[in-house]
Amino acid sequence: MIRFLFGFVLGAIVGACWATLMAPAPGRDTRHRLEEAWRERTSEETQARTQEAMRRAREGVQTGVQTARRRVEEALRAGREAQEEAEEEMQAQRREAPEGSTE
């Protein structure tokens, strides 16, 4: 067990030294590059999500407008029909009423 632990610790130390020596840039530069890459990726994801949300909102608004337009047209049509029926009813009452009588 002790040999395993000793080998593990020695391997970790050798690996850390090797990585430090073979790093293509100093730690500060590497961290900066990683941070920039993260910001770009995050920015692109945020932009994509925003565009998708805007697309969905636009579709929702268009659907709402179409639904409202259809309902208004139906209400106007029903109003016109009711007006025509009322006018016909009034004309029929006028024809049936004797001349000179007032109701």
Beta strands, then each sheet from edge to edge (+ up, - down):
end
